[in-house]
Amino acid sequence: MTDNVTACKVAKPDIATRLRRETRDAHCQIEAVMSDLLFATPLDLQAYQHMLTMHRWYYELVEARLGQFHSTAAMLQERCKLSWLDSDIRYLKKDCGQSVSDHGSYASEALELPENEAQAWGFLYVFEGATLGGGHILDRLRHQPYFKGRSGLRFFHSYGPKTPAMWREFQLSLQQFAAANPGCEKQIINGANLSFSNMYALMKGVQVD
Ligand code: HEM
């Protein structure tokens, strides 16, 4: 018993635990800025459209880079999210007529993209983890007067009821990558924090009336 307790005390936290802990502040920041955008009543549709457009632009850049590393490219095969964003952007364009086509003052050089496979896993962690918050966001958006009885919420629906299973599968693959690449944890965490800070800067730039 004592041996087990001692062993628990000295055991190193796994990569999933470290990621959650070491990106907590970054998550709080992005959650705050997204909450301001999404949970204002009534929803500012122009800002919402701008947010989706910025996401679309960023996800395309990052997914293209993730596609360049063998292991993250394999993961992306069933985890690409661009069509979800396209669907919502199309829906709003049809419904409201107006579209926000550019990505503001942001140039892709202003963003830091993953430079190696371990960092790429950190970026993927941020995109996959966002699907967990997606369910909570979806519930709130469905109560917005604009979305009552409408569709147009494909992105935040994410994997729907499959979300917990997709998350478990992602965490398992992440653990396998970390086990096969000793010493890569720091790079994974660094990648996750880079992605959070890219997204924070982009979301801060979304115009709210
Ligand atoms: C209003 C905005 C947001 C809310 C309310 C929110 C809420 C949440 C919640 C409740 C969880 C935990 C879910 C669970 O354990 O079942 C979570 C996890 C997570 N969210 Fe968010 N989130 C938001 C935005 C974002 C954004 C924009 C990103 C990234 C682009 C993000 C990335 C993550 C990640 C990576 C995790 C996994 C943490 C872990 O390792 O367990 N979230 N979020």
Residues whose N, C-alpha, C, O or C-beta is under 5 A from the ligand:
A	BS01	HEM	A16 R20 I30 E31 M34 S35 Y125 V126 G129 A130 L132 G133 H136 M199
